[in-house]
Structures are given as structure tokens and as C-alpha cells.
Amino acid sequence: MLLVSLSIMLYADDILLLEPSVSSLKQLWLVCEEELSWLNLTVNARKCGCVRFGLLFSIKCSYISTIDGHELIWHDEI
């Protein structure tokens, strides 16, 4: 079974990506970065972050990297 989830919320210059797994978040992140690059826009990795919700929130997740190699930081709280 293939599970596809695209949860993107936009407000002004903010983008919120919601995904059920870290691997699907990584895929959606890459798609968003590629689309932004077509518009000559870049993502400022210092202003980005990831938060994990649920029972496994405290387990360390693999890093998500930007196209230019910066890593997004996982936060413990909002």
C-alpha cells in the first residue's frame, strides 16, 4: 500500500510542512526547495526547524538537509 500525504500550509512568507514520517518529510522538503529554486528563491536554514510530535517525540531523528548542504535543526518544543 502506498501512502501519500502532502500537507503544506502557507501564510505570507512562511511555509509549514506536515508529514506522518521523517522520510516523507524529507521528500516533501526536497520538492519544495526545487519548486522555490524555479522562482529564484532560497530557504534560510537558520530560520527553519523541525519538531516531532507523538509518543516517539524524544527519539533522535535523522537530519534533513537543504539543497546547499545545511542541516535543519530538530527542536524539543515549539
VMD Tcl script that draws the C-alpha trace (Angstrom):
set ca {
  {0.00 0.00 0.00}
  {1.32 3.43 -0.97}
  {0.61 6.24 1.50}
  {0.85 9.73 0.05}
  {0.49 12.80 2.21}
  {1.05 16.36 1.13}
  {0.31 18.77 3.94}
  {1.53 22.24 3.11}
  {0.26 25.38 4.79}
  {1.26 28.83 3.56}
  {0.94 32.18 5.31}
  {2.73 35.27 3.98}
  {6.37 34.15 3.64}
  {6.02 31.15 5.99}
  {5.64 27.53 4.91}
  {4.57 24.71 7.24}
  {5.12 21.11 6.10}
  {3.30 18.34 7.97}
  {4.08 14.70 7.25}
  {3.44 11.39 9.04}
  {7.10 10.27 8.81}
  {10.57 11.75 8.64}
  {11.24 10.09 5.28}
  {8.13 11.61 3.71}
  {9.06 14.99 5.23}
  {12.48 14.75 3.58}
  {10.86 14.06 0.21}
  {8.39 16.93 0.56}
  {11.19 19.25 1.69}
  {13.20 18.48 -1.45}
  {10.18 19.06 -3.69}
  {9.50 22.43 -2.03}
  {13.13 23.52 -2.34}
  {13.21 22.56 -6.01}
  {9.99 24.48 -6.71}
  {11.32 27.54 -4.87}
  {14.53 27.40 -6.88}
  {12.45 27.68 -10.09}
  {11.26 31.02 -8.67}
  {14.84 32.05 -7.80}
  {14.03 31.80 -4.09}
  {16.12 30.08 -1.44}
  {15.42 28.76 2.04}
  {17.25 30.23 5.01}
  {18.17 27.11 7.02}
  {18.88 29.21 10.14}
  {15.20 30.21 10.23}
  {13.92 26.66 9.68}
  {13.38 23.88 12.14}
  {11.71 20.54 12.68}
  {9.53 19.30 15.53}
  {8.35 15.75 16.12}
  {5.01 15.05 17.83}
  {3.61 11.85 19.30}
  {4.80 9.03 21.50}
  {8.21 8.84 19.85}
  {8.92 12.59 20.01}
  {12.07 12.14 22.13}
  {13.79 9.66 19.79}
  {16.54 11.26 17.75}
  {15.65 11.68 14.06}
  {17.91 11.73 11.05}
  {18.82 15.16 9.77}
  {17.12 16.87 6.87}
  {19.50 18.79 4.63}
  {18.91 21.70 2.29}
  {19.99 21.65 -1.34}
  {23.12 23.61 -0.44}
  {24.07 21.21 2.37}
  {22.82 22.94 5.53}
  {21.12 20.75 8.12}
  {17.77 21.62 9.66}
  {17.70 21.51 13.45}
  {15.31 19.27 15.37}
  {13.72 21.12 18.30}
  {12.29 19.71 21.53}
  {9.48 22.25 21.77}
  {7.61 24.85 19.77}
}
mol new
graphics top color blue
foreach p $ca { graphics top sphere $p radius 0.5 }
foreach p [lrange $ca 0 end-1] q [lrange $ca 1 end] { graphics top cylinder $p $q radius 0.2 }
display resetview
